[in-house]
Amino acid sequence: MSRHALRSTGFSLLAALTFAAQAAAIQVQVNDGAGRPLPDAVVYLESRDAAAAAKPARDVAIAQVDKQFSPRVTIVSVGTPVDLTNRDKVRHHVYSFSAAKTFELKLYTGKPGSPVVFDRPGIAVLGCNIHDQMSAWVVVVETPYYAKTAANGQALIDGVPPGTYRLRTWHAALPVGAAAADQPIAVAAANAALVVPLAEVGK
């Protein structure tokens, strides 16, 4: 390797290490209106720079198992293809009539020929035309900085560059059509933690 190539590689490595040192991890605790931890809440950070950094994700799948969607809540960045694989022995007719994504996969088993590409931001509600108890949500965001809360109501958004963002928080139990909770947040180079109450849920 030439001296110039080594110098360039060194600069690239230094830039990567500098970015890693500056990027922060944001821990978010989401609680319901009674103060209880809220699992499966979606949290994401929006900004102009975040939108520019967003890229479609890969290998995202939502399965149909025991006449339910798994997982029920999925977060993807705009442009992400999602496989909707039927692992049941019965056929499903999966659809969404949401503004964020409208599609139909008529009576099928196994894996459809093509994934569904979620190409607009927003919340797509999925259902099955055969089994009314089946429902799922795909939250499509214009940012690479997102996470979903675990059973303890906590989510970790990692690798966030310093800057000013809008923290958005959404849960399927919010009133139909309700916008995600919205608050400003300034991210520094240090890790941070905050609590988000969703007063409309679980009162």
N, C-alpha and C positions, 0 to 999 in steps of 0.2 A: 504494500500500500504506500502511495506517495506521501510526502510530508504534508502537501496541501490537503489530501484526503483525510489524513490523521487530524489535521487542524480543524477541518470542517466537522469531522465526527466528534471531536472534543467540544466544539461550540454547540453542536446539537445536543450532546449529552448534558452539557452545562445548562442549556435552556430547559431541557426536560426536568432536570433536578430542581431548577429554580421554580418552575411551575408547580412541581410536586410539593415544594416547601411552602409555597404561597397558598395552594388550594386548601380549603377548609372542609370539615365535615360538620353538617348541621343535623343535630338530633332533634326530632320533633315528637312531642307527646300529644296525641289527640285524645280528648275526653268528650263524653257526651254531656247532655244538659244536667245530668245528676253527678257529674264528676267522675264517672266510671271510664276506664280505658276503652277506646273504640277501635276494634280491629277492622281491617280492610278499608281504612280511610286512605285516600289518595292525597299526597302532598307533592307540590312541584314549585319550582322557582322560575319566574318569567322575567325576561329583560330582552332588550334588543340584541345584545351580544349572545344571550342564551339561545335565542331563535336562530341566529346565524350559525351557532355551533351544533344545532340539532341535526341528527342524521337518522335515517330509518334503521330500526333494530333488525336483527336476524334471529331466525329460529324461534319465533314466537308461535305458540300453539294454544288453542282452547279445545279441550276434548269434551265429548259427551259421554258420560259414564253413569250408569244406573239412573238414566233419565234426568241427569243434572249436568250443568256446565261446570267444568273444572279447568281453571279457577273461575269463580263467579265475577271477580273484578280483575281486569287486566289494564295496565298502563303501557302505552306505546307512543313513540314520537311519530309525527306526521310522515306518511309515506311507508309505514311499516306493513309488510305482508303478514297475515295471520292465517295459519292452517286451522281449520275447524274440522277436526277428525272425529268421526262417529265410532266409538269403541263398543257401543251397544249392539245387541243382536237384532234390535228393531230399527226401523228406518226413522230418521228425523227430517224435519223440514225447517231449517234454520233461516231466520230472517231478521232484518232490522229496517224499520221505517223512519229512523232518526235522521235529523238534518245533517248530522256529522257523517253518516253513512247509511245508504239505502241499498239493500241487496236481498236476494233470496237464493237459498240452496235447496232446491226441491227434492223431496223424498230420496234420501241417499243413505248408504252405509259406507264405512271405511273412510278413506281420504278423498276429498273432492279433487277434481283435476287441477284446479288452480287455487292458490290462497286468496283471501279477501284482502285487498289493499286499503288501509284506512288513511285516506289522503286529505282529510279536512280535520281541523281541530274541533273538539267538542266531545260530547258523550253519546256513544251509540248504545242503545238498549237492544239486547238480543233476546229472541224468543224462539219457541218451536211451535209450529202451526198444528202439530199433532198432540203435543204434551204441554198443556197450559201452565203446569207448575214450573216449567223450565224458564229461567231468566238469567241473564248475565249482562255485565256492563263493560264496555271498552272505553277508557278515557284516553283521548288522543290529544297530545300536548305538543307545543312548539318549543321544546327545551330538552336538553339531555339530563337535566337535574331533577329527578323525580324518584319517588319511592312509595311503597304501600306499607301501612302499619301492620305489625304482627299482633298476636293475641293480647299482648300487654299494652297495645295502643301506641307503640313506639316505631318510628321509622328513621332511617339514617340516609341522608342525601350526601354522598361523598364526592370529593374532587371538585368542589365549587370554588371558582376563582373569586377573589375579592371584588366587591361591587355592590350596586344597589339593585334589589330585586323586588318583585311582588311574590309573596308566598301565598299560593292558592291551596285550599284544603276542601276536599269534596268527599261525600259519603253517600252511598245508595239510599240511606234512610232519610236524607234530606227531602223536603217536599218536592214533588214532581216539577221539574222545570226550574228549580232553585239554582242560582249561580253558586259556584264554589266560594267559600269564605275567602276574603282577600285582605291582606295586610302588607305594608312595606317592611322590608328587612334589609339592613346593611350588613353585608358579610365582610369580615376582616380576614386576615391571614390565620387567625386562631380559630379553633373549633368552638362551636356554640350550641346551646340547647335552649329550647323554648317550648311552651305549652300552648296548644290551641284548643279552646273549648268550642264545641259545636252545640250551641244552646238549643237548636231546633230538634236535636236528636235525643231520644231516650228520656224525655221529661217524665 
